[in-house]
């Protein structure tokens, strides 16, 4: 449904533009192939995608605009994407970036340009590039990353996130390269 509904919306938007009366030339799209050809390059302003993860956690993704590479897109370019997921443990995670690209067939999302991740428990992470593998529920930060929160601060040359159990709910972060860690003592 996460993929079928946006594609259906694209086709409907394409049909609206094709049958508009203000156009000098009216295009007659009688087949799905005609609609697919005309659907390439349609830019969506202020798209909003909502759903639930495999674990049942609700999420919302918005952007200033989205540009699919066709009516049945493999690649969708995003401008200023923003996302929010509410996890079952009452933790909310928000992410923003300057740009993004989703590759549907590969189940990958690439975010770039001042990527910032903020969690409701007080942690903030910043980097320039994040590659998410949605199928494996893993992420890679190939460049410098910094994170800070109530328990301290960490900086590293790169980072990767992976799940360690079969149901992919327990997450482990691996900081690599030149790693600097500052731990703040508990106030208790």
Helices and strands as residue ranges (DSSP letters): H 4-18, H 32-39, E 43-45, E 48-52, E 58-62, E 65-68, E 75-79, E 82-86, E 92-96, E 99-103, E 108-119, E 124-133, E 138-141, E 145-149, E 152-156, E 158-163, E 171-176, E 180-183
